Amino acid sequence: MTASSGTRDPWQPPRWPTDAGAAEAFREWLADPSQPLYALDLDLRGADLSGGPFVECWFSRANLADTTLRGIELWAAHCEETRFIRADLSDADLVRAVVRGASFVRAKLVGANLTKADAVDGRFTEADLSRANLTDASFLRADFSRADLSGAVVESTSFRDAVLVDATVAGMRGTVLGPVEVVPGLKLDGLELEQWFGARGAAVSVLRTQSV
């Protein structure tokens, strides 16, 4: 409900985490949200945190499996080794988020913004990243096996040593850094990788790695 002054009521979770300790941590933070939320190692399953304003908050190693996180703001948030397994992150803001080693297995990231995200060693197996913005993000050694990247935008995006085995890339467009594993045990780079993308309906150019 919007007050007559035009200010909005403070955000509240549409559904609280099932774990009592996790729910209490959220209540304490919402009483004074001037500081970042520290939700490290918490069990947040059962929650609906859609639209939550978690800019620069900490979710490292938290369990967010099967949670609803549509439109959540995780700008520059720390989510190292966080479990987002099967979570719904449609239209989420993950700009500059640190998601190193995080698991997005079978997660829904449709339309999510991962610009400049640090997703080194991330697991995106069977995740839906259709129409996601992956500009200038780092997916070094990330696993996108059987993931849906259709319509995703890439620009100077690092897929170096990432796995795209059986990934859907139709409509993907922009520029990437390789090499990329496209079938088990085979990595492609340069023109060969561009041809691999092109044969699957993507318009992706492969940038040359600059020598140091």
GROMACS elastic network, one bead per residue, 0.5 to 0.9 nm:
[ bonds ]
;  ai    aj funct       b0    kb
    1     8     6  0.69248   500
    1     9     6  0.64985   500
    2     5     6  0.80835   500
    2     6     6  0.62249   500
    2     7     6  0.62255   500
    2     9     6  0.64653   500
    3     6     6  0.54966   500
    3     7     6  0.57075   500
    3     8     6  0.63617   500
    3     9     6  0.74512   500
    4     7     6  0.74819   500
    5     8     6  0.87759   500
    8    11     6  0.83568   500
    9    12     6  0.87151   500
   10    30     6  0.82244   500
   11    14     6  0.89968   500
   11    30     6  0.81848   500
   11    51     6  0.80232   500
   11    52     6  0.67770   500
   11    53     6  0.77504   500
   12    15     6  0.84068   500
   12    16     6  0.87924   500
   12    30     6  0.78940   500
   12    49     6  0.81869   500
   12    52     6  0.77299   500
   13    16     6  0.58424   500
   13    17     6  0.88228   500
   13    26     6  0.88847   500
   13    47     6  0.76166   500
   13    48     6  0.61110   500
   13    49     6  0.50908   500
   13    50     6  0.71307   500
   13    51     6  0.83866   500
   13    52     6  0.71761   500
   14    47     6  0.78281   500
   14    48     6  0.54384   500
   14    49     6  0.63836   500
   14    50     6  0.71106   500
   15    18     6  0.88011   500
   15    46     6  0.75409   500
   15    47     6  0.51095   500
   15    49     6  0.69420   500
   15    68     6  0.89858   500
   16    19     6  0.85485   500
   16    22     6  0.85999   500
   16    23     6  0.60067   500
   16    26     6  0.84960   500
   16    44     6  0.82786   500
   16    45     6  0.89478   500
   16    46     6  0.71026   500
   16    48     6  0.65311   500
   16    49     6  0.77933   500
   17    20     6  0.73300   500
   17    21     6  0.88530   500
   17    22     6  0.63152   500
   17    23     6  0.54263   500
   17    26     6  0.88907   500
   17    43     6  0.76432   500
   17    45     6  0.56897   500
   17    46     6  0.50630   500
   17    48     6  0.75660   500
   17    49     6  0.88752   500
   17    67     6  0.88680   500
   18    21     6  0.88470   500
   18    22     6  0.77517   500
   18    23     6  0.71889   500
   18    43     6  0.82249   500
   18    44     6  0.69814   500
   18    45     6  0.62992   500
   18    46     6  0.52997   500
   18    47     6  0.67785   500
   19    22     6  0.53902   500
   19    23     6  0.62887   500
   19    24     6  0.87458   500
   19    42     6  0.85789   500
   19    43     6  0.64018   500
   19    44     6  0.67823   500
   19    45     6  0.74925   500
   19    46     6  0.82359   500
   20    23     6  0.51115   500
   20    24     6  0.61570   500
   20    25     6  0.86837   500
   21    24     6  0.51301   500
   21    25     6  0.63015   500
   21    26     6  0.88392   500
   21    42     6  0.80822   500
   21    43     6  0.84672   500
   22    25     6  0.50962   500
   22    26     6  0.64752   500
   22    27     6  0.88109   500
   22    39     6  0.77038   500
   22    42     6  0.59301   500
   22    43     6  0.63465   500
   22    44     6  0.62622   500
   23    26     6  0.51903   500
   23    27     6  0.63198   500
   23    28     6  0.87719   500
   23    44     6  0.79926   500
   24    28     6  0.61717   500
   24    29     6  0.85918   500
   25    28     6  0.52471   500
   25    29     6  0.62925   500
   25    30     6  0.86977   500
   25    37     6  0.83298   500
   25    38     6  0.82166   500
   25    39     6  0.74175   500
   25    42     6  0.89997   500
   26    29     6  0.50939   500
   26    30     6  0.60705   500
   26    31     6  0.86105   500
   26    37     6  0.76669   500
   26    39     6  0.82326   500
   27    30     6  0.51111   500
   27    31     6  0.62740   500
   27    32     6  0.89950   500
   28    31     6  0.52644   500
   28    32     6  0.69769   500
   28    33     6  0.85440   500
   29    32     6  0.53339   500
   29    33     6  0.52986   500
   29    34     6  0.84138   500
   29    35     6  0.77981   500
   29    36     6  0.79759   500
   29    37     6  0.60652   500
   29    38     6  0.84870   500
   30    33     6  0.51146   500
   30    34     6  0.88295   500
   30    37     6  0.87249   500
   32    35     6  0.70948   500
   33    36     6  0.67913   500
   33    37     6  0.74217   500
   35    57     6  0.85678   500
   36    54     6  0.73982   500
   36    55     6  0.74769   500
   36    56     6  0.63772   500
   36    58     6  0.72349   500
   37    40     6  0.89980   500
   37    54     6  0.72130   500
   37    55     6  0.89466   500
   37    56     6  0.82963   500
   37    57     6  0.50169   500
   37    58     6  0.61224   500
   37    59     6  0.82530   500
   38    57     6  0.62735   500
   38    59     6  0.66897   500
   38    60     6  0.87306   500
   39    42     6  0.55964   500
   39    43     6  0.87567   500
   39    44     6  0.87286   500
   39    57     6  0.78595   500
   39    58     6  0.56507   500
   39    60     6  0.72795   500
   39    61     6  0.87805   500
   39    62     6  0.67674   500
   40    58     6  0.60648   500
   40    61     6  0.59866   500
   40    62     6  0.55421   500
   40    79     6  0.86121   500
   40    82     6  0.88703   500
   41    59     6  0.71583   500
   41    60     6  0.63419   500
   41    63     6  0.70901   500
   41    82     6  0.83461   500
   42    59     6  0.78084   500
   42    60     6  0.87272   500
   42    61     6  0.75837   500
   42    63     6  0.63311   500
   42    64     6  0.86904   500
   43    46     6  0.89932   500
   43    62     6  0.59528   500
   43    64     6  0.69427   500
   43    65     6  0.89530   500
   44    47     6  0.60291   500
   44    62     6  0.69830   500
   44    63     6  0.56146   500
   44    64     6  0.52358   500
   44    65     6  0.78529   500
   44    67     6  0.76640   500
   45    48     6  0.87675   500
   45    63     6  0.63909   500
   45    64     6  0.52733   500
   45    65     6  0.58840   500
   45    66     6  0.65980   500
   45    67     6  0.58671   500
   46    64     6  0.81863   500
   46    65     6  0.82957   500
   46    66     6  0.71116   500
   46    67     6  0.58257   500
   46    68     6  0.82708   500
   47    64     6  0.80001   500
   47    66     6  0.84645   500
   47    67     6  0.54260   500
   47    68     6  0.65955   500
   47    69     6  0.84720   500
   48    67     6  0.58790   500
   48    69     6  0.60985   500
   48    70     6  0.84157   500
   49    52     6  0.54971   500
   49    67     6  0.76737   500
   49    68     6  0.61375   500
   49    69     6  0.50663   500
   49    70     6  0.75018   500
   49    71     6  0.88826   500
   49    72     6  0.68666   500
   50    68     6  0.61845   500
   50    71     6  0.57026   500
   50    72     6  0.51953   500
   50    73     6  0.86721   500
   50    89     6  0.83687   500
   50    92     6  0.86998   500
   51    54     6  0.89780   500
   51    69     6  0.71084   500
   51    70     6  0.63274   500
   51    73     6  0.65599   500
   51    92     6  0.82938   500
   52    55     6  0.89393   500
   52    69     6  0.79052   500
   52    70     6  0.87903   500
   52    71     6  0.76347   500
   52    73     6  0.59047   500
   52    74     6  0.83396   500
   53    57     6  0.89024   500
   53    72     6  0.66575   500
   53    73     6  0.50506   500
   53    74     6  0.72420   500
   53    75     6  0.88349   500
   54    57     6  0.52480   500
   54    58     6  0.82878   500
   54    72     6  0.74056   500
   54    73     6  0.53289   500
   54    74     6  0.51580   500
   54    75     6  0.71876   500
   54    76     6  0.89653   500
   54    77     6  0.70305   500
   55    58     6  0.89826   500
   55    73     6  0.60105   500
   55    74     6  0.51437   500
   55    76     6  0.62567   500
   55    77     6  0.58661   500
   56    74     6  0.68255   500
   56    75     6  0.60628   500
   56    78     6  0.67920   500
   56    97     6  0.81304   500
   57    74     6  0.72934   500
   57    75     6  0.84124   500
   57    76     6  0.77316   500
   57    78     6  0.63021   500
   57    79     6  0.86196   500
   58    62     6  0.89329   500
   58    77     6  0.58790   500
   58    79     6  0.64048   500
   58    80     6  0.88581   500
   59    62     6  0.53450   500
   59    63     6  0.85294   500
   59    77     6  0.74346   500
   59    78     6  0.58228   500
   59    80     6  0.74176   500
   59    81     6  0.88574   500
   59    82     6  0.65977   500
   60    63     6  0.89413   500
   60    78     6  0.58784   500
   60    81     6  0.60531   500
   60    82     6  0.53995   500
   60    83     6  0.89669   500
   60    99     6  0.84283   500
   60   102     6  0.87507   500
   61    79     6  0.68710   500
   61    80     6  0.61250   500
   61    83     6  0.68197   500
   61   102     6  0.80579   500
   62    79     6  0.77793   500
   62    80     6  0.87447   500
   62    81     6  0.77307   500
   62    82     6  0.50286   500
   62    83     6  0.63374   500
   62    84     6  0.87392   500
   63    82     6  0.61676   500
   63    84     6  0.69597   500
   63    85     6  0.85546   500
   64    67     6  0.55455   500
   64    68     6  0.86447   500
   64    82     6  0.72595   500
   64    83     6  0.54546   500
   64    84     6  0.50184   500
   64    85     6  0.71079   500
   64    86     6  0.88155   500
   64    87     6  0.68799   500
   65    68     6  0.89977   500
   65    83     6  0.57878   500
   65    86     6  0.59527   500
   65    87     6  0.56006   500
   65   104     6  0.88386   500
   65   107     6  0.87692   500
   66    84     6  0.72101   500
   66    85     6  0.62408   500
   66    88     6  0.72883   500
   66   107     6  0.82941   500
   67    84     6  0.76948   500
   67    85     6  0.85290   500
   67    86     6  0.75911   500
   67    88     6  0.64660   500
   67    89     6  0.86747   500
   68    87     6  0.58648   500
   68    89     6  0.68399   500
   68    90     6  0.88876   500
   69    72     6  0.54189   500
   69    73     6  0.89843   500
   69    87     6  0.69508   500
   69    88     6  0.54353   500
   69    90     6  0.72272   500
   69    91     6  0.89141   500
   69    92     6  0.71989   500
   70    88     6  0.60606   500
   70    91     6  0.60786   500
   70    92     6  0.58805   500
   70   109     6  0.88802   500
   71    89     6  0.67837   500
   71    90     6  0.62311   500
   71    93     6  0.66349   500
   71   112     6  0.81153   500
   72    89     6  0.71865   500
   72    90     6  0.84829   500
   72    91     6  0.76263   500
   72    93     6  0.61135   500
   72    94     6  0.83466   500
   73    77     6  0.85845   500
   73    92     6  0.62190   500
   73    94     6  0.67875   500
   73    95     6  0.86959   500
   74    77     6  0.50221   500
   74    78     6  0.82480   500
   74    79     6  0.88536   500
   74    92     6  0.74458   500
   74    93     6  0.55602   500
   74    95     6  0.71656   500
   74    96     6  0.84718   500
   74    97     6  0.64153   500
   75    78     6  0.89655   500
   75    93     6  0.60022   500
   75    94     6  0.51591   500
   75    96     6  0.58942   500
   75    97     6  0.55919   500
   76    94     6  0.70865   500
   76    95     6  0.62431   500
   76    98     6  0.65736   500
   76   117     6  0.80509   500
   77    94     6  0.76405   500
   77    95     6  0.86047   500
   77    96     6  0.74968   500
   77    98     6  0.62069   500
   77    99     6  0.82935   500
   78    82     6  0.88756   500
   78    97     6  0.61925   500
   78    99     6  0.66566   500
   78   100     6  0.88394   500
   79    82     6  0.52156   500
   79    83     6  0.86419   500
   79    97     6  0.71847   500
   79    98     6  0.56247   500
   79   100     6  0.71749   500
   79   101     6  0.86611   500
   79   102     6  0.68540   500
   80    83     6  0.89788   500
   80    98     6  0.62315   500
   80   101     6  0.58839   500
   80   102     6  0.56927   500
   80   119     6  0.87717   500
   81    99     6  0.67875   500
   81   100     6  0.61837   500
   81   103     6  0.67945   500
   81   122     6  0.82383   500
   82    99     6  0.72348   500
   82   100     6  0.84837   500
   82   101     6  0.75102   500
   82   103     6  0.64196   500
   82   104     6  0.86873   500
   83    87     6  0.87319   500
   83   102     6  0.59075   500
   83   104     6  0.67828   500
   83   105     6  0.85929   500
   84    87     6  0.52310   500
   84    88     6  0.83913   500
   84    89     6  0.86652   500
   84   102     6  0.72562   500
   84   103     6  0.56092   500
   84   105     6  0.72044   500
   84   106     6  0.87394   500
   84   107     6  0.65829   500
   85    88     6  0.89770   500
   85   103     6  0.59962   500
   85   106     6  0.61197   500
   85   107     6  0.55648   500
   85   127     6  0.89702   500
   86   104     6  0.69084   500
   86   105     6  0.62249   500
   86   108     6  0.67607   500
   86   127     6  0.80281   500
   87   104     6  0.75360   500
   87   105     6  0.86654   500
   87   106     6  0.77377   500
   87   108     6  0.62201   500
   87   109     6  0.85090   500
   88    92     6  0.88938   500
   88   107     6  0.60167   500
   88   109     6  0.66883   500
   88   110     6  0.86172   500
   89    92     6  0.52251   500
   89    93     6  0.87075   500
   89   107     6  0.72008   500
   89   108     6  0.55005   500
   89   110     6  0.72189   500
   89   111     6  0.87460   500
   89   112     6  0.69244   500
   90   108     6  0.59520   500
   90   111     6  0.59562   500
   90   112     6  0.57465   500
   90   129     6  0.88303   500
   91   109     6  0.68358   500
   91   110     6  0.61492   500
   91   113     6  0.68695   500
   91   132     6  0.81405   500
   92    95     6  0.89850   500
   92   109     6  0.72199   500
   92   110     6  0.84057   500
   92   111     6  0.74467   500
   92   113     6  0.62519   500
   92   114     6  0.84018   500
   93    97     6  0.85803   500
   93   112     6  0.61510   500
   93   113     6  0.51146   500
   93   114     6  0.68519   500
   93   115     6  0.87761   500
   94    97     6  0.51006   500
   94    98     6  0.84572   500
   94    99     6  0.89320   500
   94   112     6  0.71769   500
   94   113     6  0.55529   500
   94   115     6  0.71286   500
   94   116     6  0.85904   500
   94   117     6  0.66388   500
   95    98     6  0.89463   500
   95   113     6  0.60119   500
   95   116     6  0.59452   500
   95   117     6  0.56861   500
   95   137     6  0.88901   500
   96   114     6  0.70527   500
   96   115     6  0.63195   500
   96   118     6  0.67668   500
   96   137     6  0.81495   500
   97   114     6  0.74450   500
   97   115     6  0.85493   500
   97   116     6  0.75691   500
   97   118     6  0.62757   500
   97   119     6  0.81795   500
   98   102     6  0.89307   500
   98   117     6  0.60201   500
   98   119     6  0.64659   500
   98   120     6  0.87224   500
   99   102     6  0.52494   500
   99   103     6  0.85382   500
   99   117     6  0.72191   500
   99   118     6  0.58113   500
   99   120     6  0.73594   500
   99   121     6  0.87241   500
   99   122     6  0.69225   500
  100   103     6  0.89455   500
  100   118     6  0.61525   500
  100   121     6  0.58827   500
  100   122     6  0.57542   500
  100   139     6  0.89215   500
  101   119     6  0.69356   500
  101   120     6  0.63605   500
  101   123     6  0.70000   500
  101   142     6  0.84077   500
  102   119     6  0.74519   500
  102   120     6  0.86562   500
  102   121     6  0.75355   500
  102   122     6  0.50392   500
  102   123     6  0.63516   500
  102   124     6  0.87343   500
  103   107     6  0.86127   500
  103   122     6  0.59866   500
  103   124     6  0.65501   500
  103   125     6  0.85082   500
  104   107     6  0.50451   500
  104   108     6  0.81777   500
  104   109     6  0.87419   500
  104   122     6  0.74662   500
  104   123     6  0.56178   500
  104   125     6  0.71175   500
  104   126     6  0.85781   500
  104   127     6  0.64678   500
  105   108     6  0.89416   500
  105   123     6  0.60703   500
  105   126     6  0.60273   500
  105   127     6  0.56195   500
  105   144     6  0.89742   500
  105   147     6  0.89220   500
  106   124     6  0.70394   500
  106   125     6  0.62144   500
  106   128     6  0.69516   500
  106   147     6  0.80688   500
  107   124     6  0.75371   500
  107   125     6  0.85365   500
  107   126     6  0.75751   500
  107   128     6  0.63485   500
  107   129     6  0.84885   500
  108   112     6  0.88724   500
  108   127     6  0.59489   500
  108   129     6  0.67357   500
  108   130     6  0.88260   500
  109   112     6  0.52176   500
  109   113     6  0.85964   500
  109   127     6  0.71565   500
  109   128     6  0.55165   500
  109   130     6  0.71912   500
  109   131     6  0.86067   500
  109   132     6  0.68674   500
  110   128     6  0.60505   500
  110   129     6  0.50190   500
  110   130     6  0.50483   500
  110   131     6  0.59559   500
  110   132     6  0.58776   500
  111   129     6  0.70077   500
  111   130     6  0.64271   500
  111   133     6  0.69523   500
  111   152     6  0.82227   500
  112   129     6  0.73143   500
  112   130     6  0.85416   500
  112   131     6  0.74792   500
  112   133     6  0.63262   500
  112   134     6  0.85702   500
  113   117     6  0.87834   500
  113   132     6  0.58449   500
  113   134     6  0.66685   500
  113   135     6  0.84538   500
  114   117     6  0.51850   500
  114   118     6  0.86262   500
  114   132     6  0.72736   500
  114   133     6  0.56778   500
  114   134     6  0.50368   500
  114   135     6  0.70281   500
  114   136     6  0.86063   500
  114   137     6  0.66648   500
  115   133     6  0.61504   500
  115   134     6  0.51526   500
  115   136     6  0.58812   500
  115   137     6  0.55660   500
  115   154     6  0.89511   500
  115   157     6  0.89869   500
  116   134     6  0.74140   500
  116   135     6  0.62978   500
  116   138     6  0.70231   500
  116   157     6  0.84760   500
  117   134     6  0.78389   500
  117   135     6  0.85219   500
  117   136     6  0.76214   500
  117   138     6  0.63468   500
  117   139     6  0.84252   500
  118   122     6  0.88978   500
  118   137     6  0.60900   500
  118   138     6  0.51539   500
  118   139     6  0.69865   500
  118   140     6  0.87802   500
  119   122     6  0.51864   500
  119   123     6  0.86394   500
  119   137     6  0.73078   500
  119   138     6  0.56154   500
  119   139     6  0.50008   500
  119   140     6  0.71653   500
  119   141     6  0.89010   500
  119   142     6  0.71264   500
  120   138     6  0.61323   500
  120   141     6  0.62224   500
  120   142     6  0.60529   500
  121   139     6  0.69071   500
  121   140     6  0.61620   500
  121   141     6  0.50079   500
  121   143     6  0.73785   500
  121   162     6  0.84100   500
  122   139     6  0.69718   500
  122   140     6  0.81668   500
  122   141     6  0.74230   500
  122   143     6  0.64958   500
  122   144     6  0.87461   500
  123   127     6  0.87738   500
  123   142     6  0.57195   500
  123   144     6  0.67648   500
  123   145     6  0.88051   500
  124   127     6  0.51943   500
  124   128     6  0.83809   500
  124   129     6  0.87747   500
  124   142     6  0.72030   500
  124   143     6  0.55669   500
  124   145     6  0.72084   500
  124   146     6  0.86818   500
  124   147     6  0.66044   500
  125   128     6  0.89721   500
  125   143     6  0.60079   500
  125   146     6  0.60221   500
  125   147     6  0.55882   500
  125   167     6  0.89446   500
  126   144     6  0.69676   500
  126   145     6  0.62846   500
  126   148     6  0.69158   500
  126   167     6  0.81389   500
  127   144     6  0.75010   500
  127   145     6  0.86340   500
  127   146     6  0.76440   500
  127   148     6  0.62902   500
  127   149     6  0.85579   500
  128   132     6  0.88877   500
  128   147     6  0.59622   500
  128   149     6  0.68032   500
  128   150     6  0.86703   500
  129   132     6  0.52957   500
  129   133     6  0.86673   500
  129   147     6  0.72162   500
  129   148     6  0.55310   500
  129   150     6  0.72666   500
  129   151     6  0.85590   500
  129   152     6  0.69362   500
  130   133     6  0.89970   500
  130   148     6  0.58031   500
  130   151     6  0.55861   500
  130   152     6  0.56044   500
  130   169     6  0.87921   500
  130   172     6  0.87089   500
  131   149     6  0.71798   500
  131   150     6  0.64236   500
  131   153     6  0.68740   500
  131   171     6  0.88742   500
  131   172     6  0.81918   500
  132   149     6  0.75274   500
  132   150     6  0.85704   500
  132   151     6  0.73607   500
  132   153     6  0.63588   500
  132   154     6  0.87926   500
  133   152     6  0.59154   500
  133   154     6  0.65912   500
  133   155     6  0.89538   500
  134   137     6  0.56146   500
  134   138     6  0.86238   500
  134   152     6  0.70454   500
  134   153     6  0.57507   500
  134   154     6  0.50082   500
  134   155     6  0.71929   500
  134   157     6  0.65806   500
  135   138     6  0.89884   500
  135   153     6  0.65524   500
  135   156     6  0.65145   500
  135   157     6  0.56801   500
  135   174     6  0.86366   500
  135   175     6  0.88327   500
  136   154     6  0.71933   500
  136   155     6  0.56401   500
  136   158     6  0.71164   500
  136   176     6  0.87214   500
  137   154     6  0.83000   500
  137   155     6  0.83524   500
  137   156     6  0.76711   500
  137   157     6  0.51067   500
  137   158     6  0.63162   500
  137   159     6  0.87220   500
  138   142     6  0.87976   500
  138   157     6  0.61664   500
  138   159     6  0.68001   500
  138   160     6  0.82881   500
  139   142     6  0.51087   500
  139   143     6  0.84131   500
  139   157     6  0.76366   500
  139   158     6  0.56177   500
  139   159     6  0.50804   500
  139   160     6  0.69538   500
  139   161     6  0.84094   500
  139   162     6  0.65455   500
  140   158     6  0.63767   500
  140   159     6  0.55586   500
  140   161     6  0.58986   500
  140   162     6  0.57320   500
  141   159     6  0.72875   500
  141   160     6  0.64467   500
  141   163     6  0.69993   500
  141   180     6  0.88736   500
  142   159     6  0.74733   500
  142   160     6  0.84918   500
  142   161     6  0.74879   500
  142   163     6  0.63496   500
  142   164     6  0.88561   500
  143   147     6  0.87268   500
  143   162     6  0.57751   500
  143   164     6  0.67877   500
  143   165     6  0.85365   500
  144   147     6  0.51326   500
  144   148     6  0.82735   500
  144   149     6  0.87642   500
  144   162     6  0.73120   500
  144   163     6  0.54839   500
  144   165     6  0.70611   500
  144   166     6  0.84660   500
  144   167     6  0.65042   500
  145   148     6  0.89562   500
  145   163     6  0.61024   500
  145   164     6  0.51160   500
  145   166     6  0.58172   500
  145   167     6  0.55905   500
  145   182     6  0.89898   500
  146   164     6  0.72441   500
  146   165     6  0.63567   500
  146   168     6  0.69291   500
  147   164     6  0.76366   500
  147   165     6  0.85742   500
  147   166     6  0.74931   500
  147   168     6  0.62915   500
  147   169     6  0.86802   500
  148   152     6  0.89366   500
  148   167     6  0.59225   500
  148   169     6  0.67133   500
  148   170     6  0.88587   500
  149   152     6  0.54205   500
  149   153     6  0.88418   500
  149   167     6  0.70518   500
  149   168     6  0.55751   500
  149   170     6  0.73848   500
  149   171     6  0.82803   500
  149   172     6  0.66409   500
  150   167     6  0.89991   500
  150   168     6  0.59332   500
  150   171     6  0.53016   500
  150   172     6  0.54500   500
  150   202     6  0.82317   500
  151   169     6  0.72627   500
  151   170     6  0.64971   500
  151   173     6  0.70512   500
  151   202     6  0.83041   500
  152   169     6  0.78169   500
  152   170     6  0.87467   500
  152   171     6  0.70536   500
  152   173     6  0.66175   500
  152   174     6  0.87771   500
  153   171     6  0.88028   500
  153   172     6  0.59783   500
  153   173     6  0.53642   500
  153   174     6  0.60705   500
  153   175     6  0.86415   500
  154   157     6  0.55587   500
  154   158     6  0.89766   500
  154   172     6  0.74782   500
  154   173     6  0.60933   500
  154   175     6  0.56416   500
  154   176     6  0.65512   500
  154   204     6  0.80290   500
  155   158     6  0.87796   500
  155   173     6  0.82307   500
  155   174     6  0.51135   500
  155   176     6  0.62918   500
  156   174     6  0.78174   500
  156   175     6  0.52711   500
  156   176     6  0.50828   500
  156   177     6  0.65923   500
  156   206     6  0.87511   500
  156   207     6  0.74535   500
  157   160     6  0.89491   500
  157   174     6  0.85818   500
  157   175     6  0.65297   500
  157   177     6  0.61204   500
  158   161     6  0.88880   500
  158   162     6  0.85345   500
  158   175     6  0.89376   500
  158   176     6  0.56592   500
  158   178     6  0.67349   500
  159   162     6  0.50537   500
  159   163     6  0.81029   500
  159   176     6  0.65242   500
  159   177     6  0.56093   500
  159   178     6  0.54466   500
  159   179     6  0.69918   500
  159   180     6  0.62561   500
  160   163     6  0.88608   500
  160   176     6  0.86016   500
  160   177     6  0.59110   500
  160   179     6  0.50621   500
  160   180     6  0.59255   500
  160   181     6  0.88917   500
  161   178     6  0.67266   500
  161   179     6  0.55447   500
  161   180     6  0.51383   500
  161   181     6  0.64814   500
  161   187     6  0.77058   500
  162   178     6  0.80021   500
  162   179     6  0.75593   500
  162   180     6  0.52453   500
  162   181     6  0.61633   500
  162   182     6  0.88194   500
  163   167     6  0.86912   500
  163   180     6  0.59975   500
  163   182     6  0.63515   500
  163   183     6  0.81455   500
  163   184     6  0.84731   500
  163   187     6  0.86164   500
  164   167     6  0.51680   500
  164   168     6  0.84386   500
  164   180     6  0.68761   500
  164   181     6  0.59782   500
  164   182     6  0.51513   500
  164   183     6  0.75932   500
  165   181     6  0.66775   500
  165   183     6  0.50884   500
  165   184     6  0.68799   500
  166   182     6  0.74501   500
  166   183     6  0.75570   500
  167   182     6  0.84241   500
  168   172     6  0.89719   500
  168   200     6  0.77553   500
  169   172     6  0.54023   500
  169   173     6  0.88521   500
  169   197     6  0.70784   500
  169   200     6  0.64129   500
  169   201     6  0.68134   500
  169   202     6  0.58569   500
  170   173     6  0.87450   500
  170   197     6  0.81357   500
  170   198     6  0.85836   500
  170   200     6  0.57145   500
  170   203     6  0.83888   500
  171   200     6  0.86467   500
  171   201     6  0.58380   500
  171   203     6  0.68704   500
  172   197     6  0.84341   500
  172   201     6  0.76069   500
  172   203     6  0.61297   500
  172   204     6  0.67777   500
  173   202     6  0.59296   500
  173   205     6  0.80700   500
  174   202     6  0.88567   500
  174   203     6  0.65821   500
  174   205     6  0.62897   500
  174   206     6  0.87074   500
  175   203     6  0.85879   500
  175   204     6  0.53854   500
  175   206     6  0.56165   500
  175   207     6  0.65026   500
  176   204     6  0.70934   500
  176   205     6  0.64534   500
  176   206     6  0.50503   500
  176   207     6  0.59422   500
  177   180     6  0.83839   500
  177   189     6  0.80449   500
  177   190     6  0.85537   500
  177   205     6  0.87580   500
  177   206     6  0.57183   500
  177   207     6  0.53571   500
  177   208     6  0.71044   500
  177   209     6  0.70782   500
  178   181     6  0.88724   500
  178   187     6  0.85776   500
  178   188     6  0.72928   500
  178   189     6  0.52430   500
  178   190     6  0.73051   500
  178   193     6  0.78493   500
  178   206     6  0.68883   500
  178   207     6  0.76677   500
  178   208     6  0.83210   500
  178   209     6  0.80562   500
  179   187     6  0.58706   500
  179   188     6  0.52938   500
  179   190     6  0.77059   500
  179   193     6  0.77059   500
  180   186     6  0.82005   500
  180   187     6  0.50574   500
  180   188     6  0.54552   500
  180   189     6  0.65363   500
  180   193     6  0.75402   500
  181   184     6  0.67790   500
  181   185     6  0.68902   500
  181   186     6  0.54300   500
  181   188     6  0.63864   500
  182   185     6  0.82073   500
  182   186     6  0.61984   500
  182   187     6  0.60202   500
  182   188     6  0.69834   500
  182   193     6  0.86135   500
  182   196     6  0.82960   500
  183   186     6  0.53625   500
  183   187     6  0.73963   500
  184   187     6  0.83302   500
  187   193     6  0.84648   500
  188   191     6  0.85032   500
  188   192     6  0.59629   500
  188   193     6  0.50120   500
  188   194     6  0.87920   500
  188   196     6  0.82927   500
  189   192     6  0.58351   500
  189   194     6  0.76054   500
  189   206     6  0.72004   500
  189   207     6  0.89913   500
  189   208     6  0.88036   500
  190   193     6  0.54472   500
  190   194     6  0.63826   500
  190   195     6  0.88107   500
  190   205     6  0.82299   500
  190   206     6  0.54587   500
  190   207     6  0.70817   500
  190   208     6  0.68613   500
  191   195     6  0.61413   500
  191   196     6  0.85717   500
  191   205     6  0.82619   500
  191   206     6  0.71413   500
  192   195     6  0.51075   500
  192   196     6  0.62322   500
  192   197     6  0.87796   500
  193   197     6  0.62929   500
  193   198     6  0.85441   500
  193   204     6  0.88735   500
  193   205     6  0.84051   500
  193   206     6  0.70153   500
  194   197     6  0.51729   500
  194   198     6  0.60768   500
  194   199     6  0.86006   500
  194   202     6  0.87225   500
  194   203     6  0.81030   500
  194   204     6  0.61777   500
  194   205     6  0.56716   500
  194   206     6  0.60138   500
  195   199     6  0.60051   500
  195   200     6  0.86404   500
  195   204     6  0.89076   500
  196   199     6  0.53027   500
  196   200     6  0.66719   500
  196   202     6  0.86943   500
  197   200     6  0.53069   500
  197   201     6  0.66137   500
  197   202     6  0.51106   500
  197   203     6  0.68898   500
  197   204     6  0.63215   500
  197   205     6  0.85402   500
  198   201     6  0.52418   500
  198   203     6  0.59540   500
  198   204     6  0.71345   500
  199   202     6  0.73863   500
  207   210     6  0.88398   500
